[in-house]
């Protein structure tokens, strides 16, 4: 498991499509990982610039719901299907905005 790996999420009844792992690789002995859920873009969500980065994945537009960041057990994360490493700066900025307001 690597920071910014992208995992499919298919829990019944959930609108979450993906989870991105944002936990440092240095914490790989823990049995949990901190993830941010990704939702499909639609008009129901009011996005906050800087807090909800958007990304085109596999032909669809998704946004990171940074305020819904959570810990999940590693067994819930199957094989990664990609990486959002190229969005590292945007993701870290969104977490900074959430935690520090800047």
C-alpha positions as CSV (number, residue, x, y, z in Angstrom):
1,X,0.0,0.0,0.0
2,X,1.3,3.4,-1.0
3,X,0.3,6.9,-0.3
4,X,-2.1,8.2,-2.9
5,X,-3.0,4.7,-4.2
6,X,-6.6,4.5,-5.5
7,X,-8.9,1.7,-4.4
8,X,-12.4,0.8,-5.7
9,X,-15.2,1.0,-3.2
10,X,-18.3,-1.0,-3.8
11,X,-20.1,-1.1,-0.5
12,X,-23.8,-1.6,-1.0
13,X,-25.9,1.6,-0.8
14,X,-22.9,3.9,-0.8
15,X,-22.4,6.6,-3.5
16,X,-18.6,6.5,-2.8
17,X,-16.9,5.1,-5.9
18,X,-13.2,5.2,-4.8
19,X,-10.9,5.7,-1.8
20,X,-7.6,7.4,-2.0
21,X,-5.0,6.4,0.6
22,X,-3.4,9.5,2.1
23,X,-1.5,8.0,4.9
24,X,2.3,8.2,5.0
25,X,4.2,5.1,3.8
26,X,6.2,5.3,7.0
27,X,3.1,4.1,8.9
28,X,2.9,0.8,7.0
29,X,2.9,-1.3,10.2
30,X,-0.5,0.0,11.3
31,X,-3.6,-2.1,10.5
32,X,-5.5,1.0,9.4
33,X,-5.1,3.5,6.6
34,X,-6.4,7.1,6.4
35,X,-8.5,7.5,3.2
36,X,-10.5,10.2,1.4
37,X,-13.6,9.1,-0.4
38,X,-14.3,10.1,-4.0
39,X,-17.8,10.7,-5.3
40,X,-19.1,11.1,-8.8
41,X,-19.7,14.7,-9.8
42,X,-23.3,15.8,-9.7
43,X,-25.4,18.8,-8.8
44,X,-26.2,17.5,-5.3
45,X,-22.8,18.4,-3.9
46,X,-21.7,21.9,-3.2
47,X,-17.9,21.8,-3.7
48,X,-15.6,24.2,-1.8
49,X,-12.6,25.3,-3.9
50,X,-9.4,23.9,-2.6
51,X,-11.2,21.5,-0.2
52,X,-12.7,19.2,-2.9
53,X,-10.2,18.6,-5.7
54,X,-11.7,17.0,-8.8
55,X,-10.3,14.3,-11.1
56,X,-11.2,12.6,-14.3
57,X,-11.0,8.8,-13.6
58,X,-11.7,6.2,-16.2
59,X,-13.8,8.6,-18.2
60,X,-15.9,10.0,-15.4
61,X,-15.5,13.1,-13.2
62,X,-15.1,12.6,-9.4
63,X,-14.4,14.8,-6.4
64,X,-12.5,14.2,-3.2
65,X,-14.6,14.7,-0.1
66,X,-11.8,15.7,2.1
67,X,-14.0,16.4,5.1
68,X,-15.1,12.8,5.1
69,X,-11.6,11.5,5.6
70,X,-11.6,8.4,7.8
71,X,-9.6,5.4,8.9
72,X,-10.4,2.0,7.3
73,X,-8.9,-1.4,8.1
74,X,-6.4,-2.5,5.6
75,X,-8.5,-5.6,4.8
76,X,-11.1,-3.3,3.3
77,X,-8.7,-2.1,0.6
78,X,-8.2,-4.6,-2.2
79,X,-5.9,-4.2,-5.1
80,X,-5.1,-0.5,-6.0
81,X,-6.4,0.4,-9.5
82,X,-4.2,3.5,-9.9
83,X,-2.6,6.3,-8.1
84,X,-3.4,10.0,-7.6
85,X,0.3,10.8,-6.8
86,X,0.2,13.4,-9.6
87,X,-2.5,15.2,-7.5
88,X,-0.3,15.2,-4.3
89,X,0.0,18.9,-4.0
90,X,-3.8,19.4,-4.4
91,X,-4.6,16.7,-1.9
92,X,-2.1,17.9,0.7
93,X,-3.5,21.5,0.2
94,X,-7.0,20.2,0.8
95,X,-6.0,18.5,4.0
96,X,-4.1,21.7,5.1
97,X,-7.2,23.7,4.4
98,X,-9.4,21.3,6.4
99,X,-7.0,21.2,9.4
100,X,-5.6,24.7,9.5
101,X,-8.0,26.8,7.5
102,X,-5.2,27.9,5.2
